[in-house]
Amino acid sequence: MIMFKRIVHSNIGAALLNMAVAYLVWMLSRVVFFVENWSTFAPYMSWPLFRSMLHGALVFDTSALLYVNSLYLVLMLLPLHLKERLGFHRGLRWLFVVTNGVGVAMNLMDSVYFQYTGRRSTVSVFKEFANEGNITSILLTEFVNHWYWVVAFIVLVFILWRCYTRPRLEVYRFGFQYYVSQAVALLVMVPVAIVGIRGSVTAGTRPITISNANQYVSRPVEASVVLNTPFSMIRSIGKKTFVTPDYMPREQMESVYSPVHARPMADEGRKGKNVVILIVESMGKEYVGSLNSALDGGRYKGYMPFIDSLLQESYTFEYSYANGRISMDAMPSILSGLPMMVEPFFLTPASLNDVDGISSILGREGYSSAFFHGGHNISMGFSAYAHSIGYQSYYGLDEYCQSPKYGGMDDWDGKWAIWDEPFLQFTLDNLEGMRQPFLATVFTASSHHPYHVPEQYRDSLVDEAGGQPIHKCVRYTDLALRRFFERASREPWFSNTIFVLVADHTNQASHDVYKTDLGLYSIPIIFYTPDGQLQPAHNETAIAQQTDITPTLLHLLGYEKPYVAFGNDLLGDKAEETWAFSYNAGIYQLVKGDLMLQFDGNKTTAVYRFKTDKLLKANLVGRLPEQQSMELFVKALIQQYMSRMNENRLLPSR
């Protein structure tokens, strides 16, 4: 018993007890993460899945805790008796609590941010918000809205502090036994830490990475429960974003899939039309009633009545998807045909590549062009990207505030941008002065967290019972779009214009079908031609995605020259050959025909008949003959993307 007490109260025993406390606290922060996102995870939970996820959580927590506590453990076990002083160990207590407290804070913050990204944050999040001057205000708002998050943080840090075990210095006899025990403990800790950080004791295996979390879950989105944010941050530092795989020889890759579009479209009558692309913030497909006739027994009306009316005169799709989960992913996908793969294109070194966009392509055909976004001019990197792909003018918050016709910062929503209604009217003012033919792209902002609407609409756009906070915002944006089109329809350029309406990504969902790995990407894609060039239709066969918009518009405009886009021409390609791609927490997703295939970079992990199995319950991996051809296609797609990014071959001549 005396020997046991000596061990418990020694540096070795104290270090082990404190690491056990850290495990407990980090696991509790994961419980908060799970509860905060209950509707995403709980409906699919089972005891086998719970046990698997718990196993994975311990593996990833071990790795992250050893990273975070490496300095603490070394200092604790350093065989130097001069450190055995009360002041030194008080300092170690602060080191332990602060470093683990930061990890807890990161986990808790991601429990909220996960709702917008669908994954744990990586180091790229710092680049994502680097130019946002309002980030402090947003964080303070989140602290108020999620006050229980702050309470949880205080409780968890209190546990770290209160349960910390400080070694009792009186148990030591500084002699041979002290130095040997400390040295042996330190020497044992080194290989144990290496194994723990690597996540495996097997020689020759690679250290675990973010994608390894998928082996413990049934759906890619569940990998975020297994992971912790410090691990995701640490393992993404300094990592090369695009690594070219060697799935097949280049000749085979080119024959299986090439992003170079070279089909001539010799229809001179189409040339010279104006193009207006409206990228609508968070306009998930779920919010549009006419695209959800089967929901709620056919009684579902949605929240965007104007969009419903516009769809009666438009060409749209039953199966249409975003290529990413955040606003940064949308611009490259929609305007350049570049889907998000691994990290947002804006935040990678490949963003310095030579890249085309519909603006630069049409600019060479004599088009004038402008990009409109009501946020700060450097917000989210939109301005930089717009200029890099050839937009000749950019209209943001600065330009809006210079206009005497509007209220300037009085029209600011307080967090992100000018309210949609006045900014869309400001957009029309500037379209009136543009030389035709023109290309204009507008990125709306109001249907966004923190889910506010202008003061004059707060009584008329109240939340519905049981509704989501975003519903009043999409109703406001729908109203703003109605007034945009009402005024635009009186402009002389209106009838000679092709309009595209597309969401940047999805947002809060109420129905289970929009919470699946595929539903998280379901958005409307709408083509509207007032002159009837496109007959109104609801295409129930083709698979549409954001990267198809540039190829389809170039078809409508009769463009004949080669260009690069990782998407389909929805009017020129056969419907059965169209496909959609997305990247979800280390898993590549391919939708083609009536199948969705999930591929982890090495093997296919799941295949679903998504049209009939809408909740993706029946995994048919290894049971369908189509799996082989789909896997070959997604391999060629990934290899094309990675090699072209790394070799600066995003132009057709390269």
Wavefront OBJ file of the C-alpha trace (Angstrom):
o trace
v 0.000 0.000 0.000
v 2.842 2.371 0.867
v 4.537 1.580 -2.435
v 1.241 2.177 -4.306
v 0.821 5.571 -2.656
v 4.384 6.451 -3.566
v 3.695 5.649 -7.212
v 0.382 7.533 -7.259
v 1.913 10.641 -5.710
v 5.087 10.531 -7.834
v 5.622 12.441 -11.062
v 4.859 9.277 -13.023
v 1.604 8.581 -11.222
v 0.496 12.203 -11.321
v 1.187 12.430 -15.054
v -0.896 9.302 -15.731
v -3.786 10.547 -13.594
v -3.760 13.946 -15.262
v -3.762 12.408 -18.734
v -6.779 10.338 -17.657
v -8.543 13.570 -16.643
v -7.692 15.087 -20.043
v -9.188 12.038 -21.785
v -12.373 12.451 -19.773
v -12.701 16.172 -20.448
v -12.034 15.834 -24.178
v -14.588 13.032 -24.376
v -17.131 15.233 -22.613
v -16.466 17.984 -25.181
v -17.269 15.384 -27.844
v -20.573 14.695 -26.085
v -21.365 18.424 -26.355
v -20.463 18.255 -30.066
v -22.815 15.287 -30.537
v -25.704 16.866 -28.637
v -25.336 20.203 -30.453
v -25.706 18.306 -33.746
v -28.153 15.710 -32.468
v -30.409 15.652 -35.530
v -27.449 14.868 -37.807
v -26.119 11.911 -35.849
v -28.688 10.477 -33.441
v -31.195 9.029 -35.965
v -28.490 6.756 -37.400
v -26.916 5.648 -34.117
v -26.755 1.990 -33.098
v -24.813 0.092 -30.452
v -22.308 -1.388 -32.944
v -21.756 2.068 -34.450
v -21.429 3.610 -30.979
v -18.757 1.079 -29.984
v -16.869 1.632 -33.228
v -17.024 5.413 -32.886
v -15.878 5.225 -29.257
v -12.918 3.107 -30.318
v -12.023 5.614 -33.033
v -12.495 8.558 -30.671
v -9.974 7.066 -28.232
v -7.481 6.541 -31.057
v -7.711 10.138 -32.275
v -7.877 11.623 -28.783
v -4.748 9.681 -27.845
v -2.894 11.120 -30.813
v -4.054 14.696 -30.195
v -3.539 14.560 -26.415
v 0.027 13.351 -26.865
v 0.674 16.187 -29.329
v -0.865 18.771 -27.012
v 0.704 17.455 -23.791
v 4.135 16.504 -25.099
v 5.902 19.449 -23.408
v 4.020 18.859 -20.165
v 4.965 15.164 -20.092
v 8.625 15.809 -20.862
v 8.909 18.452 -18.151
v 7.032 16.235 -15.696
v 9.335 13.249 -16.253
v 12.607 15.090 -16.744
v 15.136 13.361 -14.422
v 16.378 16.550 -12.789
v 15.793 16.909 -9.068
v 16.224 20.703 -9.190
v 12.781 20.921 -10.819
v 11.048 19.324 -7.842
v 9.910 22.604 -6.386
v 6.446 23.875 -5.617
v 6.711 26.823 -8.031
v 7.773 24.587 -10.908
v 4.829 22.236 -10.427
v 2.405 25.130 -10.123
v 3.668 26.251 -13.515
v 3.142 22.734 -14.902
v -0.442 22.828 -13.655
v -1.090 26.041 -15.587
v 0.601 24.570 -18.677
v -1.605 21.472 -18.498
v -4.862 23.353 -17.952
v -4.201 26.040 -20.582
v -3.088 23.691 -23.372
v -5.915 21.230 -22.799
v -8.363 24.086 -22.275
v -7.477 25.450 -25.718
v -8.169 22.003 -27.168
v -11.527 21.894 -25.407
v -12.403 25.364 -26.716
v -11.578 24.296 -30.277
v -13.798 21.221 -29.937
v -16.697 23.237 -28.542
v -16.406 25.982 -31.165
v -16.502 23.356 -33.904
v -19.705 21.942 -32.447
v -21.349 25.105 -33.810
v -19.253 25.710 -36.935
v -19.764 22.098 -38.029
v -23.362 22.982 -38.887
v -22.071 25.099 -41.795
v -19.183 22.967 -43.046
v -20.126 19.372 -42.258
v -16.599 18.582 -41.072
v -14.036 19.354 -38.398
v -12.071 22.537 -39.021
v -8.556 22.338 -40.398
v -5.812 24.946 -40.367
v -7.320 26.470 -43.520
v -10.050 28.037 -41.371
v -7.573 30.766 -40.387
v -7.086 31.692 -44.043
v -10.821 31.516 -44.656
v -11.558 34.293 -42.158
v -8.241 36.156 -42.398
v -9.825 39.200 -44.058
v -13.049 39.301 -42.051
v -12.951 42.397 -39.847
v -16.251 41.396 -38.247
v -15.073 38.056 -36.880
v -14.932 39.321 -33.281
v -18.526 40.495 -33.491
v -19.602 37.158 -34.945
v -17.858 35.231 -32.178
v -19.434 37.399 -29.504
v -22.842 36.790 -31.075
v -22.193 33.067 -30.993
v -21.203 33.225 -27.341
v -24.562 34.849 -26.588
v -26.589 32.507 -28.804
v -24.807 29.454 -27.463
v -24.366 30.512 -23.834
v -24.455 26.858 -22.798
v -21.269 26.415 -24.864
v -19.572 28.964 -22.577
v -20.958 27.218 -19.489
v -19.695 23.861 -20.787
v -16.249 25.354 -21.384
v -16.093 26.771 -17.852
v -17.193 23.450 -16.339
v -14.694 21.428 -18.360
v -11.797 23.742 -17.567
v -12.812 23.648 -13.904
v -12.583 19.843 -14.033
v -9.107 20.103 -15.533
v -8.032 22.450 -12.749
v -9.830 20.819 -9.825
v -8.930 17.238 -10.681
v -5.299 17.992 -11.464
v -2.940 15.840 -9.400
v 0.250 17.496 -8.213
v 3.044 15.147 -7.139
v 3.886 15.204 -3.450
v 7.474 16.248 -3.235
v 7.918 14.673 0.194
v 7.706 11.163 -1.284
v 11.002 11.661 -3.098
v 14.390 10.634 -1.951
v 16.691 12.251 -4.434
v 19.161 9.543 -5.212
v 19.774 6.693 -7.571
v 16.157 5.465 -7.453
v 14.768 8.870 -8.444
v 17.003 9.292 -11.471
v 16.524 5.739 -12.683
v 12.717 5.781 -12.332
v 12.376 9.174 -14.016
v 14.776 8.282 -16.831
v 13.089 4.920 -17.440
v 9.647 6.568 -17.456
v 10.837 9.176 -19.947
v 12.446 6.539 -22.167
v 9.289 4.413 -22.084
v 7.111 7.422 -22.821
v 8.933 8.234 -26.068
v 8.053 5.043 -28.014
v 4.593 4.929 -26.403
v 3.981 8.512 -27.520
v 5.206 7.734 -31.032
v 2.820 4.790 -31.270
v -0.038 6.850 -29.818
v 0.568 9.776 -32.162
v 0.857 7.459 -35.167
v -2.316 5.657 -34.128
v -0.898 2.209 -34.721
v 1.673 -0.148 -33.227
v 2.142 -1.956 -36.536
v 5.511 -1.292 -38.151
v 5.420 0.111 -41.653
v 1.978 1.700 -41.386
v 1.529 5.396 -42.074
v 0.496 7.749 -39.253
v -3.252 8.183 -39.037
v -4.713 11.133 -40.898
v -8.093 12.830 -40.933
v -9.440 10.395 -43.521
v -8.739 7.385 -41.251
v -11.730 8.401 -39.130
v -14.006 7.011 -41.839
v -13.080 3.429 -40.959
v -14.976 3.773 -37.665
v -18.249 5.173 -39.054
v -21.055 4.371 -41.463
v -21.318 7.812 -43.109
v -18.558 10.347 -43.884
v -20.327 13.080 -41.923
v -20.018 10.905 -38.787
v -16.225 11.068 -39.013
v -16.469 14.434 -37.287
v -17.703 12.710 -34.121
v -14.691 10.407 -34.118
v -12.221 13.211 -34.805
v -11.334 16.105 -32.560
v -10.524 19.599 -33.810
v -6.946 19.849 -32.427
v -6.029 16.677 -34.341
v -7.576 18.045 -37.559
v -5.692 21.301 -37.099
v -2.351 19.694 -36.283
v -2.478 17.100 -39.055
v -3.304 19.728 -41.696
v -0.398 22.088 -40.872
v 2.053 22.248 -43.752
v 0.339 19.455 -45.649
v 0.355 19.544 -49.414
v -3.266 19.953 -50.412
v -3.122 18.241 -53.778
v -1.221 14.967 -54.065
v -1.407 13.388 -57.508
v -2.352 9.701 -57.213
v -1.022 7.106 -59.603
v -4.230 5.232 -60.290
v -3.578 4.720 -63.998
v -1.291 5.779 -66.877
v -2.019 9.238 -68.269
v -3.262 7.831 -71.565
v -5.864 5.727 -69.783
v -6.827 8.648 -67.559
v -7.470 10.829 -70.608
v -9.581 8.145 -72.245
v -11.686 7.559 -69.113
v -12.239 11.234 -68.301
v -10.983 14.589 -69.546
v -12.172 18.018 -68.365
v -11.335 19.596 -71.723
v -14.519 20.546 -73.574
v -13.958 20.862 -77.295
v -17.399 20.269 -78.837
v -18.272 23.063 -81.326
v -21.646 24.732 -80.838
v -22.191 26.504 -84.148
v -25.405 28.400 -83.460
v -24.650 31.991 -84.333
v -28.130 33.138 -83.355
v -27.390 32.534 -79.683
v -24.323 34.726 -79.494
v -24.453 38.124 -77.907
v -26.890 37.342 -75.123
v -26.402 38.862 -71.689
v -25.839 36.532 -68.741
v -26.860 37.164 -65.120
v -25.795 34.566 -62.548
v -27.455 34.886 -59.155
v -25.620 32.874 -56.476
v -28.144 32.777 -53.654
v -26.733 32.310 -50.178
v -27.868 29.037 -48.506
v -30.780 28.377 -50.898
v -31.055 24.662 -50.167
v -33.418 22.657 -52.334
v -35.515 21.935 -49.236
v -36.663 25.561 -49.068
v -38.349 25.487 -52.501
v -41.840 24.014 -52.277
v -42.312 23.007 -55.927
v -39.090 20.948 -55.816
v -40.440 18.932 -52.875
v -43.893 17.780 -53.895
v -43.484 14.507 -51.982
v -42.678 16.075 -48.601
v -45.254 16.170 -45.805
v -47.776 14.170 -47.778
v -47.829 16.673 -50.629
v -48.738 19.581 -48.325
v -45.277 21.125 -48.197
v -45.189 24.730 -49.468
v -41.603 25.727 -48.782
v -40.409 29.253 -48.042
v -39.690 30.799 -51.445
v -42.970 31.499 -53.285
v -41.322 33.737 -55.896
v -38.795 31.048 -56.807
v -41.728 28.636 -57.096
v -43.410 30.975 -59.577
v -40.196 31.479 -61.547
v -39.738 27.720 -61.832
v -42.948 27.551 -63.861
v -41.069 29.431 -66.612
v -37.624 27.877 -66.114
v -35.504 24.844 -66.892
v -34.498 22.995 -63.745
v -33.547 19.561 -62.453
v -34.837 16.927 -60.078
v -31.287 15.961 -59.086
v -28.988 18.944 -58.642
v -26.099 19.405 -56.226
v -23.503 21.773 -54.845
v -19.857 20.794 -55.134
v -18.989 22.098 -51.659
v -20.353 23.093 -48.269
v -19.151 26.685 -47.802
v -19.421 29.915 -49.792
v -15.765 29.802 -50.785
v -16.374 26.546 -52.643
v -19.156 27.977 -54.794
v -17.377 30.594 -56.917
v -14.721 28.288 -58.456
v -17.349 25.589 -59.006
v -19.950 27.825 -60.651
v -17.718 30.269 -62.516
v -14.704 28.103 -63.445
v -15.960 24.521 -63.313
v -13.573 23.653 -60.467
v -15.163 21.573 -57.685
v -13.887 21.639 -54.122
v -11.506 18.766 -53.516
v -9.776 18.418 -50.108
v -9.684 22.184 -49.386
v -11.341 25.306 -50.832
v -9.528 26.309 -54.026
v -9.101 29.902 -52.770
v -6.965 28.681 -49.869
v -4.545 26.481 -51.795
v -1.334 27.366 -53.657
v -3.108 26.274 -56.855
v -5.171 29.476 -56.664
v -2.106 31.154 -58.224
v -2.380 28.935 -61.302
v -3.450 30.242 -64.680
v -7.185 29.649 -64.613
v -10.082 30.617 -66.833
v -13.628 31.402 -65.862
v -16.773 32.220 -67.735
v -15.869 35.896 -67.280
v -12.467 35.619 -68.967
v -13.864 33.349 -71.693
v -16.695 35.744 -72.509
v -14.387 38.730 -72.067
v -12.381 37.480 -75.017
v -15.668 37.419 -76.952
v -16.295 41.117 -76.282
v -18.405 40.923 -73.124
v -18.242 43.470 -70.335
v -18.452 41.937 -66.872
v -19.075 42.802 -63.238
v -19.266 40.967 -59.929
v -21.547 42.102 -57.094
v -21.345 41.154 -53.419
v -22.587 43.333 -50.574
v -19.857 42.417 -48.112
v -16.512 44.088 -47.445
v -14.542 44.200 -50.676
v -11.915 41.775 -49.359
v -14.483 39.467 -47.745
v -13.942 35.731 -48.300
v -11.472 36.399 -51.105
v -14.324 36.983 -53.571
v -12.844 40.154 -55.043
v -9.423 38.580 -55.607
v -10.904 35.564 -57.345
v -13.292 37.637 -59.443
v -10.413 39.723 -60.761
v -8.234 36.649 -61.330
v -10.820 35.144 -63.696
v -11.401 38.292 -65.663
v -14.258 40.266 -64.093
v -13.668 43.835 -65.197
v -15.552 45.511 -62.333
v -16.289 44.628 -58.719
v -19.089 46.186 -56.687
v -18.994 45.606 -52.964
v -19.684 47.445 -49.747
v -17.333 50.301 -50.657
v -19.114 51.069 -53.926
v -22.534 50.728 -52.339
v -21.672 53.246 -49.628
v -20.482 55.712 -52.288
v -23.931 55.778 -53.890
v -26.036 58.720 -52.598
v -29.203 56.870 -53.611
v -28.959 54.340 -50.774
v -28.480 54.323 -47.011
v -24.854 53.258 -46.905
v -23.973 51.545 -43.633
v -27.547 52.009 -42.437
v -28.354 49.142 -44.818
v -25.637 46.952 -43.299
v -26.927 43.778 -41.647
v -24.495 44.234 -38.774
v -22.422 41.127 -39.519
v -21.764 40.280 -43.147
v -23.148 42.503 -45.868
v -25.745 44.960 -47.161
v -29.278 43.585 -46.952
v -30.291 41.765 -50.149
v -33.219 43.990 -51.116
v -31.325 47.299 -51.423
v -28.184 45.647 -52.767
v -30.056 43.906 -55.576
v -31.598 47.243 -56.524
v -28.109 48.777 -56.457
v -27.021 45.951 -58.772
v -29.744 46.874 -61.252
v -28.631 50.514 -61.202
v -25.188 49.413 -62.371
v -26.472 46.913 -64.914
v -28.294 49.766 -66.651
v -24.965 51.379 -67.443
v -23.105 48.255 -68.596
v -22.197 47.794 -72.221
v -24.018 44.878 -73.841
v -23.484 42.014 -74.088
v -22.595 41.730 -70.431
v -21.966 39.095 -67.800
v -23.056 39.964 -64.266
v -22.709 37.742 -61.227
v -24.407 38.545 -57.940
v -23.690 36.776 -54.648
v -26.475 37.455 -52.127
v -25.825 37.403 -48.381
v -28.904 37.846 -46.192
v -30.032 34.208 -45.939
v -27.103 33.529 -43.676
v -26.296 33.054 -40.047
v -27.052 34.787 -37.639
v -30.475 34.613 -39.342
v -31.703 38.173 -39.051
v -33.978 40.170 -41.350
v -34.373 43.959 -41.661
v -36.361 45.668 -38.926
v -39.333 46.457 -41.180
v -39.850 42.726 -41.908
v -39.382 41.250 -38.446
v -43.110 41.063 -37.749
v -44.197 39.847 -41.178
v -41.432 37.237 -41.542
v -41.669 35.654 -38.101
v -40.457 32.108 -37.447
v -43.041 29.412 -37.983
v -43.749 26.961 -35.182
v -41.182 24.194 -35.440
v -39.372 25.958 -38.262
v -35.674 26.660 -38.636
v -34.224 30.120 -37.891
v -33.087 30.424 -41.510
v -36.632 30.127 -42.882
v -37.495 33.796 -42.278
v -34.221 34.751 -43.996
v -34.880 32.775 -47.168
v -38.369 34.305 -47.287
v -36.740 37.738 -47.130
v -34.267 36.869 -49.884
v -37.146 35.475 -51.950
v -38.929 38.820 -51.564
v -35.752 40.669 -52.592
v -35.412 38.465 -55.682
v -39.053 39.103 -56.604
v -38.461 42.857 -56.574
v -35.214 42.405 -58.511
v -37.009 40.550 -61.317
v -40.014 42.878 -61.278
v -37.775 45.828 -62.014
v -35.421 43.917 -64.331
v -38.365 42.810 -66.484
v -38.896 46.471 -67.442
v -35.310 46.903 -68.620
v -34.561 46.814 -72.379
v -31.854 44.172 -71.880
v -34.107 41.756 -69.977
v -35.508 39.706 -72.860
v -32.018 39.229 -74.318
v -30.622 37.753 -71.095
v -29.996 34.271 -69.724
v -30.547 34.080 -65.978
v -29.085 31.399 -63.729
v -30.134 31.006 -60.105
v -28.098 28.632 -57.960
v -27.316 28.243 -54.269
v -23.785 28.408 -52.945
v -24.494 25.555 -50.500
v -27.179 24.122 -48.250
v -27.925 25.163 -44.688
v -30.272 24.143 -41.877
v -32.440 21.150 -42.769
v -35.693 19.886 -41.266
v -36.336 16.706 -43.264
v -34.173 13.589 -42.986
v -33.687 13.309 -46.748
v -31.693 16.561 -46.623
v -29.464 15.367 -43.774
v -27.878 12.462 -45.637
v -24.422 12.510 -47.225
v -26.115 13.442 -50.496
v -28.921 15.596 -49.117
v -26.351 17.916 -47.568
v -25.458 18.972 -51.132
v -28.974 19.206 -52.658
v -29.571 22.658 -54.131
v -31.689 24.149 -56.954
v -30.050 24.941 -60.296
v -32.351 27.094 -62.423
v -31.968 28.405 -65.984
v -34.442 31.101 -67.036
v -34.591 32.669 -70.508
v -37.363 35.290 -70.823
v -37.416 34.953 -74.625
v -38.211 31.239 -74.441
v -34.868 29.981 -75.764
v -35.118 27.288 -73.105
v -38.560 25.763 -72.843
v -39.744 25.412 -69.218
v -39.043 21.883 -68.006
v -38.261 19.856 -64.915
v -35.519 17.465 -66.028
v -35.918 14.223 -64.063
v -33.092 12.320 -65.760
v -29.906 14.407 -65.855
v -27.636 14.821 -62.829
v -26.748 18.508 -62.409
v -24.062 20.205 -60.321
v -22.560 23.669 -59.921
v -19.605 22.870 -62.193
v -22.077 22.258 -65.046
v -23.196 25.886 -65.133
v -20.271 27.290 -67.134
v -20.353 24.504 -69.781
v -24.140 24.801 -70.129
v -24.049 28.583 -70.471
v -21.317 28.352 -73.101
v -23.548 25.910 -74.989
v -26.444 28.382 -74.833
v -24.155 31.140 -76.120
v -22.858 29.052 -79.007
v -19.246 29.113 -77.793
v -17.028 26.980 -80.047
v -13.517 27.026 -78.551
v -11.961 24.494 -76.141
v -12.009 25.179 -72.403
v -11.429 23.285 -69.141
v -14.286 22.571 -66.715
v -14.867 19.618 -64.417
v -18.534 19.456 -65.273
v -21.139 18.564 -67.866
v -22.891 20.439 -70.627
v -26.421 19.750 -69.426
v -27.894 20.516 -72.852
v -25.288 18.887 -75.077
v -24.284 15.794 -73.089
v -26.535 12.759 -72.885
v -28.536 12.756 -69.657
v -27.360 9.257 -68.721
v -23.727 10.411 -68.975
v -24.078 13.359 -66.588
v -22.721 13.090 -63.061
v -22.057 15.099 -59.913
v -19.067 15.133 -57.586
v -18.462 16.229 -54.003
v -15.845 15.746 -51.300
v -17.102 14.933 -47.831
v -14.703 14.563 -44.857
v -12.081 12.541 -46.717
v -14.585 10.706 -48.916
v -15.031 11.371 -52.639
v -18.683 11.101 -53.704
v -19.782 10.424 -57.264
v -23.430 10.499 -58.356
v -24.233 8.973 -61.729
v -27.360 7.317 -63.091
v -29.270 6.110 -60.059
v -26.165 5.346 -57.974
v -24.031 7.253 -55.496
v -20.543 5.868 -54.914
v -18.294 6.814 -51.992
v -14.539 6.341 -52.429
v -11.920 6.913 -49.716
v -8.981 7.391 -52.077
v -8.063 3.698 -52.057
v -11.281 1.725 -52.248
v -15.032 2.090 -52.592
v -16.665 2.216 -49.177
v -20.325 2.520 -50.145
v -22.724 2.379 -53.091
v -26.383 3.447 -52.815
v -29.363 3.549 -55.144
v -30.077 7.101 -54.053
v -33.215 7.622 -56.151
v -35.146 4.886 -54.362
v -33.076 4.597 -51.170
v -33.427 8.273 -50.307
v -32.084 7.935 -46.746
v -29.082 5.891 -47.972
v -29.795 2.932 -45.726
v -28.758 0.007 -47.960
v -25.023 -0.063 -48.719
v -24.595 -2.175 -51.879
v -20.790 -2.063 -52.049
v -19.397 -5.081 -53.899
v -22.835 -6.151 -55.121
v -23.380 -4.135 -58.311
v -21.574 -4.512 -61.652
v -21.669 -0.712 -62.170
v -19.359 -0.186 -59.192
v -16.220 -1.008 -61.180
v -16.840 1.537 -63.937
v -17.877 4.237 -61.450
v -14.753 3.641 -59.369
v -12.577 3.859 -62.484
v -14.296 7.124 -63.433
v -13.850 8.746 -60.020
v -10.176 7.691 -59.983
v -9.631 9.335 -63.376
v -11.493 12.446 -62.175
v -9.352 12.746 -59.026
v -6.111 12.113 -60.912
v -7.027 14.684 -63.582
v -7.867 17.284 -60.951
v -4.770 16.731 -58.823
v -2.331 16.556 -61.714
v -3.746 19.663 -63.403
v -3.625 21.592 -60.131
v -0.030 20.578 -59.427
v 1.152 21.089 -63.011
v -0.719 24.355 -63.673
v -2.786 22.828 -66.485
v -6.159 24.495 -65.997
v -6.169 25.944 -69.505
v -7.019 23.804 -72.556
v -3.668 24.366 -74.270
v -1.723 22.749 -71.413
l 1 2 3 4 5 6 7 8 9 10 11 12 13 14 15 16 17 18 19 20 21 22 23 24 25 26 27 28 29 30 31 32 33 34 35 36 37 38 39 40 41 42 43 44 45 46 47 48 49 50 51 52 53 54 55 56 57 58 59 60 61 62 63 64 65 66 67 68 69 70 71 72 73 74 75 76 77 78 79 80 81 82 83 84 85 86 87 88 89 90 91 92 93 94 95 96 97 98 99 100 101 102 103 104 105 106 107 108 109 110 111 112 113 114 115 116 117 118 119 120 121 122 123 124 125 126 127 128 129 130 131 132 133 134 135 136 137 138 139 140 141 142 143 144 145 146 147 148 149 150 151 152 153 154 155 156 157 158 159 160 161 162 163 164 165 166 167 168 169 170 171 172 173 174 175 176 177 178 179 180 181 182 183 184 185 186 187 188 189 190 191 192 193 194 195 196 197 198 199 200 201 202 203 204 205 206 207 208 209 210 211 212 213 214 215 216 217 218 219 220 221 222 223 224 225 226 227 228 229 230 231 232 233 234 235 236 237 238 239 240 241 242 243 244 245 246 247 248 249 250 251 252 253 254 255 256 257 258 259 260 261 262 263 264 265 266 267 268 269 270 271 272 273 274 275 276 277 278 279 280 281 282 283 284 285 286 287 288 289 290 291 292 293 294 295 296 297 298 299 300 301 302 303 304 305 306 307 308 309 310 311 312 313 314 315 316 317 318 319 320 321 322 323 324 325 326 327 328 329 330 331 332 333 334 335 336 337 338 339 340 341 342 343 344 345 346 347 348 349 350 351 352 353 354 355 356 357 358 359 360 361 362 363 364 365 366 367 368 369 370 371 372 373 374 375 376 377 378 379 380 381 382 383 384 385 386 387 388 389 390 391 392 393 394 395 396 397 398 399 400 401 402 403 404 405 406 407 408 409 410 411 412 413 414 415 416 417 418 419 420 421 422 423 424 425 426 427 428 429 430 431 432 433 434 435 436 437 438 439 440 441 442 443 444 445 446 447 448 449 450 451 452 453 454 455 456 457 458 459 460 461 462 463 464 465 466 467 468 469 470 471 472 473 474 475 476 477 478 479 480 481 482 483 484 485 486 487 488 489 490 491 492 493 494 495 496 497 498 499 500 501 502 503 504 505 506 507 508 509 510 511 512 513 514 515 516 517 518 519 520 521 522 523 524 525 526 527 528 529 530 531 532 533 534 535 536 537 538 539 540 541 542 543 544 545 546 547 548 549 550 551 552 553 554 555 556 557 558 559 560 561 562 563 564 565 566 567 568 569 570 571 572 573 574 575 576 577 578 579 580 581 582 583 584 585 586 587 588 589 590 591 592 593 594 595 596 597 598 599 600 601 602 603 604 605 606 607 608 609 610 611 612 613 614 615 616 617 618 619 620 621 622 623 624 625 626 627 628 629 630 631 632 633 634 635 636 637 638 639 640 641 642 643 644 645 646 647 648 649 650 651 652 653 654
